Amino acid sequence: MSDLEPSDRPVLSENQCRTGMRYAVAAQSLGMILPSVFFASAFGTLFIKKMGGTDSQAMFLMAAFGLSRILQIPVSLLIPPIHGKKTLLTCYILFGVLMAAVLALSIWLETGEASVRILTVVICVALAIRNCGGTFWFPMLHDLVPAERRGRFFGKMRAVWRTTGFATVLLCSMLLGPEGSLGQFRIAIACMIALSLVSNLLFAKIPANRSTVIDDAAYGNWRDHIRRILRRREVLSFAGYFILLGFAMGFLAQPLVLYVESLGFSPRANLAISGCSMLGAVLALLIAGKLVDRLGTKRMFLTAHLAIFVLCIVTIVAGTLPRGAATILLPATLVVFGATGAIAGLACTAQLFHLAPDRGRAFFMSLGMIVMLVGPSMAPLTAGLVLRAVPANQVVNILGLHLNVFQVMLALASIGLLATIGLLHFVQDVRPART
């Protein structure tokens, strides 16, 4: 519910919105290369393993990427929205500097679990700082992007940065070669850090939303923000639903890197296979924005349930096939997974923007980002805990089928996807183009 009438809200001019959206797309396309390639593809997992880390260490690091978003809640309460853009830029610059420190430490330290622990601490600090700055990213875009164009804008923006991410993954896979030495990993990381720092020049040119002034008087009144959220059943229903959906989907992301490694694929092939999810996202996002605007969010979520269920089953079967067949089936599966995940994520963004209030927007959007990422982040964390307790090569017999640990987790995830379809009944359908 809004606190001001639409006519009373200060807005950016049409020219400012148009220019700002261009800079936002360009900045995101460069700025997301390092986070998306290092944390969302196989690159970071393989780098940690190459440094001598364990499976559980690699999974913990990937989980930290999403779980550190929880820091956005106190940041949204402590920093006035009027200083949001400055905070975002400062944090993004520090993120690049700290990742450069990670690169230097990887050269100085010996390989082994102890060294990986040090690297993990520094990387987690870098992630925490970047996510603190990210508190103000969606609020900055809220008034920049007209409501009737949000699906198309976010579809275009994500398609562009997914394209740059996919291109970077392909370049990294070619650079790594059949085995992938630490030196080759370091060269790739250095290039991505440079692009991350350059992107800050583009972020600086995005015009700040004038309506942040509205939010300034009560930005830190967290009790009021929570009361407002708790009174809105549609917000609570959607949050609980999407966390469960994201958790089930997450087993086809980072845990799949270890699954593919257990099947005997090289680092180059592993990275290329995981990169197929980015390719699928690019292909889907070219039309996903229009689909969300026209068909509504509920149909997109239902599509995600059915598609990911089938993909989990296909991935289990791929592990039982000869190497040649798996080499074809796994990339195809990841393309469809990337497309499905991109559509579901875009629908989630549209849902959150529709539900966002005018007051306490930064706080609400921080909770929204946690909703988007906490489910997928819990999946690798769960997989890491399982792998600490159960050997990855252990096989169990279920209904006459011989499944390894990864296949069991995928089977349980597929069952969870079917079980949570019923929760869609409580999710509000959003169709911005018809409002």
C-alpha positions in Angstrom: 0.0 0.0 0.0 1.4 3.4 -0.9 1.8 6.3 1.5 1.6 9.0 -1.2 -0.8 9.5 -4.1 0.9 8.8 -7.4 0.7 12.5 -8.4 2.6 13.5 -5.3 5.6 11.3 -5.9 8.7 13.0 -7.2 9.9 11.1 -10.3 12.8 11.3 -12.7 12.2 12.9 -16.1 11.6 10.7 -19.1 15.0 11.6 -20.5 16.7 10.8 -17.2 14.9 7.4 -17.0 15.9 6.5 -20.6 19.6 7.5 -20.0 19.7 5.9 -16.6 18.4 2.6 -17.9 21.1 2.5 -20.6 23.8 3.1 -18.0 22.2 0.5 -15.7 22.4 -2.2 -18.4 26.0 -1.3 -19.3 27.1 -1.2 -15.7 25.5 -4.4 -14.8 26.8 -6.2 -17.9 30.4 -5.5 -16.7 29.9 -5.4 -12.9 28.2 -8.8 -12.8 31.0 -10.7 -14.7 33.1 -11.4 -11.6 30.2 -12.4 -9.3 28.4 -14.5 -11.8 31.4 -16.3 -13.3 33.2 -16.8 -10.0 30.2 -17.7 -7.8 27.4 -18.7 -10.1 29.3 -20.9 -12.6 31.7 -23.8 -12.0 34.7 -21.5 -12.0 34.8 -20.7 -8.2 34.2 -24.2 -7.2 36.9 -25.5 -9.4 39.3 -22.8 -8.2 38.8 -23.8 -4.6 39.3 -27.4 -5.4 42.5 -26.6 -7.4 43.7 -24.7 -4.3 43.4 -27.9 -2.3 39.9 -27.3 -0.8 37.4 -29.9 0.0 33.9 -30.4 -1.5 32.3 -28.9 1.6 34.6 -25.9 1.5 33.7 -25.2 -2.1 30.0 -25.5 -1.4 30.2 -23.3 1.6 31.8 -20.5 -0.4 29.0 -20.7 -3.0 26.4 -20.6 -0.3 28.0 -17.5 1.2 27.3 -15.7 -2.0 23.5 -15.7 -1.3 23.4 -15.9 2.5 25.5 -12.8 3.0 22.6 -10.9 1.5 21.1 -10.9 5.0 23.4 -8.0 5.8 21.3 -5.8 3.6 18.6 -5.6 6.3 20.7 -3.7 8.9 22.3 -1.6 6.1 18.9 -0.5 4.9 18.1 0.6 8.4 21.4 2.3 9.2 22.1 4.2 6.0 19.8 7.0 4.8 18.4 6.3 1.3 19.8 9.7 0.2 23.3 8.2 0.6 22.4 4.9 -1.1 24.2 5.5 -4.4 27.4 6.6 -2.7 27.3 3.6 -0.5 26.8 1.3 -3.4 29.8 2.7 -5.3 32.0 2.5 -2.3 31.1 -1.1 -1.5 31.5 -2.2 -5.1 35.0 -0.6 -5.3 36.0 -2.3 -2.0 34.8 -5.6 -3.4 37.1 -5.4 -6.4 40.0 -4.4 -4.1 39.4 -7.4 -1.8 39.1 -9.8 -4.7 42.5 -8.5 -5.9 43.8 -9.4 -2.4 42.4 -12.9 -2.8 44.3 -13.2 -6.1 47.5 -12.1 -4.4 47.0 -14.5 -1.5 46.4 -17.4 -3.9 49.9 -16.7 -5.3 51.6 -16.3 -1.9 49.9 -19.2 0.0 50.6 -22.9 -0.5 47.8 -25.1 -1.7 45.8 -26.9 1.0 42.8 -26.7 3.3 44.4 -24.2 5.6 45.1 -21.8 2.8 41.6 -22.2 1.5 40.2 -21.3 4.9 42.1 -17.9 4.7 40.9 -17.3 1.1 37.4 -18.2 2.2 37.4 -15.6 5.0 38.6 -12.8 2.6 36.2 -13.8 -0.1 33.3 -13.8 2.4 34.3 -10.3 3.6 34.4 -9.1 0.0 31.0 -10.6 -0.6 29.5 -9.1 2.5 30.7 -5.6 1.5 29.4 -6.0 -2.0 26.0 -7.1 -0.8 25.9 -4.2 1.6 26.2 -1.9 -1.3 23.7 -3.9 -3.3 21.1 -2.9 -0.7 20.4 0.2 -2.8 20.5 -1.3 -6.3 16.8 -2.3 -6.7 15.6 0.9 -4.8 17.7 2.9 -7.2 16.0 1.2 -10.2 12.4 1.3 -8.7 11.6 4.8 -10.0 14.0 4.7 -12.8 12.1 2.0 -14.7 8.4 2.7 -15.5 6.1 0.1 -14.1 4.7 -1.0 -17.5 8.3 -1.7 -18.7 9.8 -3.5 -15.8 9.5 -7.0 -17.2 11.0 -6.0 -20.5 13.7 -3.9 -18.9 14.9 -6.6 -16.5 14.6 -9.2 -19.2 16.9 -7.0 -21.4 19.3 -6.2 -18.7 19.7 -9.7 -17.5 20.0 -11.0 -21.1 22.9 -8.6 -21.6 24.9 -9.4 -18.5 24.2 -13.1 -18.9 25.6 -12.8 -22.4 28.8 -11.2 -21.1 28.9 -13.8 -18.4 28.5 -16.7 -20.9 31.2 -15.2 -23.2 33.5 -14.9 -20.2 32.9 -18.5 -19.2 33.7 -19.7 -22.7 36.9 -17.6 -22.8 37.9 -19.0 -19.3 37.2 -22.6 -20.4 39.5 -22.1 -23.4 42.1 -20.5 -21.2 42.1 -23.3 -18.6 42.8 -26.0 -21.2 42.3 -29.7 -20.5 43.6 -29.6 -16.9 43.4 -26.0 -15.8 46.5 -24.8 -13.9 46.4 -22.4 -11.0 48.2 -19.8 -13.1 45.5 -19.9 -15.7 42.8 -19.5 -13.0 44.7 -16.5 -11.7 44.9 -14.8 -15.1 41.2 -15.2 -15.6 40.5 -13.8 -12.1 42.7 -10.8 -12.7 40.9 -9.9 -16.0 37.5 -10.2 -14.2 38.6 -7.9 -11.4 39.7 -5.3 -13.9 36.3 -5.3 -15.5 34.6 -5.1 -12.2 36.5 -2.0 -11.2 35.8 -0.3 -14.6 32.0 -1.0 -14.2 32.0 1.5 -11.3 32.5 4.4 -13.7 29.2 3.4 -15.3 27.3 2.9 -12.0 28.3 6.4 -11.1 26.4 7.8 -14.1 23.1 6.3 -13.2 20.8 9.1 -11.9 19.6 8.6 -8.3 15.9 8.2 -7.7 14.3 11.4 -6.4 11.7 9.5 -4.4 14.4 8.3 -2.0 13.8 11.7 -0.3 10.3 10.4 0.6 11.8 7.4 2.3 14.4 9.4 4.2 12.2 10.4 7.1 11.4 6.9 8.2 14.1 4.7 6.6 15.3 3.3 9.9 11.9 2.6 11.5 12.3 -1.2 11.2 9.4 -1.9 13.6 7.0 -0.1 11.3 8.4 -1.8 8.2 8.0 -5.2 9.8 4.5 -4.4 11.0 3.6 -3.4 7.4 5.0 -6.6 6.0 3.4 -8.9 8.6 0.0 -7.3 7.8 0.4 -8.2 4.1 -0.5 -11.8 3.6 0.4 -11.7 -0.1 4.0 -10.8 0.8 4.4 -13.5 3.4 2.9 -16.2 1.1 5.2 -15.3 -1.8 8.3 -15.2 0.4 7.8 -18.6 1.9 6.8 -20.1 -1.5 9.8 -18.8 -3.5 12.4 -19.8 -0.8 11.2 -23.4 -1.1 11.2 -23.2 -4.9 14.7 -21.7 -5.0 16.0 -24.4 -2.6 14.8 -27.2 -4.8 16.2 -25.5 -8.0 19.5 -24.9 -6.3 20.6 -28.6 -6.5 21.0 -28.1 -10.3 23.4 -25.3 -9.8 26.6 -25.5 -7.7 26.2 -29.1 -6.4 26.0 -30.2 -10.0 29.6 -29.0 -10.5 30.8 -31.7 -8.1 28.4 -34.2 -9.7 29.9 -33.5 -13.1 33.4 -33.7 -11.6 32.6 -37.1 -10.1 31.6 -38.3 -13.6 35.2 -37.7 -14.7 34.8 -34.5 -16.7 37.9 -32.2 -17.0 37.8 -28.6 -15.5 37.4 -27.2 -19.0 34.5 -29.4 -19.8 32.9 -28.8 -16.4 33.1 -25.1 -16.8 31.7 -25.3 -20.3 28.8 -27.4 -19.1 27.9 -25.1 -16.3 28.2 -22.2 -18.7 25.3 -23.7 -20.7 23.0 -22.5 -18.0 24.0 -18.9 -18.8 23.4 -19.6 -22.5 19.9 -20.8 -21.7 19.2 -17.7 -19.6 20.3 -15.5 -22.5 18.0 -17.3 -24.9 15.0 -17.2 -22.5 15.5 -13.6 -21.3 15.1 -12.3 -24.9 11.4 -13.1 -24.6 10.9 -13.7 -20.8 10.1 -10.0 -20.1 7.2 -10.0 -22.5 6.0 -13.3 -21.2 5.9 -12.1 -17.6 4.2 -8.8 -18.6 1.6 -10.6 -20.6 1.0 -14.0 -19.0 1.6 -13.1 -15.4 4.0 -14.4 -12.8 1.9 -17.4 -11.6 2.2 -19.2 -14.9 5.9 -18.6 -15.0 6.3 -20.2 -11.6 4.2 -23.2 -12.6 6.3 -23.7 -15.7 9.5 -23.6 -13.5 8.1 -26.4 -11.2 7.3 -28.8 -14.1 10.5 -28.0 -16.1 12.9 -28.4 -13.2 11.2 -31.6 -12.0 11.9 -33.2 -15.5 15.4 -31.8 -15.5 16.3 -33.4 -12.1 15.2 -36.8 -13.5 17.1 -36.3 -16.7 20.3 -35.4 -14.8 20.0 -38.5 -12.6 19.7 -40.6 -15.8 22.7 -38.8 -17.4 24.9 -40.1 -14.6 24.1 -43.7 -15.6 24.8 -43.3 -19.3 28.0 -43.8 -21.2 30.4 -40.8 -21.3 29.5 -39.8 -24.8 25.7 -39.7 -24.1 26.3 -37.7 -20.9 28.4 -35.2 -22.8 25.4 -34.4 -24.9 22.7 -34.7 -22.4 24.2 -32.6 -19.5 24.8 -29.4 -21.6 21.3 -29.6 -23.1 19.9 -30.0 -19.5 21.8 -27.0 -18.3 20.5 -24.9 -21.2 16.9 -25.6 -20.3 17.7 -25.1 -16.6 19.3 -21.7 -17.2 16.3 -20.7 -19.3 13.8 -21.8 -16.6 15.7 -20.2 -13.8 16.0 -16.9 -15.6 12.2 -16.8 -16.2 11.5 -17.7 -12.6 13.9 -15.0 -11.4 12.5 -12.4 -13.6 9.0 -13.3 -12.4 10.2 -13.0 -8.9 11.6 -9.5 -9.5 8.3 -8.4 -11.1 6.4 -9.8 -8.1 8.7 -7.9 -5.6 8.5 -4.6 -7.5 4.7 -4.9 -7.6 4.6 -5.5 -3.8 7.2 -2.9 -2.8 5.9 0.0 -0.6 6.9 3.6 -1.0 8.2 3.9 2.6 10.8 1.4 3.8 11.6 0.5 0.2 15.3 -0.3 0.8 14.3 -2.5 3.7 11.6 -4.3 1.7 13.9 -4.8 -1.3 16.7 -6.2 1.0 14.2 -8.8 2.2 13.3 -9.4 -1.4 16.8 -10.1 -2.4 17.1 -12.6 0.5 13.9 -14.3 -0.7 15.4 -14.6 -4.2 18.8 -16.0 -3.1 18.4 -17.7 0.3 16.8 -20.8 -1.2 19.4 -21.4 -4.0 22.1 -20.7 -1.4 20.9 -23.2 1.1 21.1 -26.0 -1.6 25.0 -26.0 -1.8 25.2 -25.5 1.9 23.0 -28.6 2.4 25.0 -30.5 -0.2 28.3 -29.5 1.5 27.0 -30.8 4.9 25.8 -34.1 3.3 29.2 -34.6 1.6 31.0 -34.1 4.9 29.0 -36.9 6.4 28.7 -39.2 3.4 31.4 -40.1 0.8 30.6 -38.8 -2.6 31.1 -42.2 -4.2 28.8 -44.1 -1.8 25.9 -45.8 -3.6 22.5 -46.6 -2.1 19.8 -48.9 -3.5 16.4 -47.3 -3.8 13.5 -49.3 -5.4 16.1 -51.3 -7.3 18.0 -48.3 -8.5 21.6 -47.8 -7.6 22.1 -44.0 -6.9 25.0 -42.1 -5.6 24.8 -39.2 -3.1 24.3 -36.5 -5.8 21.5 -38.5 -7.5 19.7 -39.0 -4.2 19.8 -35.3 -3.6 18.4 -34.6 -7.1 15.7 -37.1 -6.5 14.6 -35.5 -3.3 14.7 -32.1 -4.9 12.4 -33.3 -7.7 9.9 -34.6 -5.1 10.0 -31.3 -3.3 9.2 -29.5 -6.5 6.0 -31.5 -7.0 5.1 -31.1 -3.3 5.3 -27.3 -3.4 3.1 -26.7 -6.5 0.1 -26.5 -4.2 1.5 -23.4 -2.6 1.0 -21.5 -5.8 -2.6 -21.1 -4.8 -1.6 -18.6 -2.1 0.6 -16.5 -4.5 -0.8 -13.4 -6.1 -0.7 -13.3 -9.8 1.0 -10.1 -11.2 0.4 -9.0 -14.7 1.9 -5.4 -15.0 0.8 -4.9 -18.6 -2.9 -5.2 -17.6 -2.9 -3.0 -14.5 
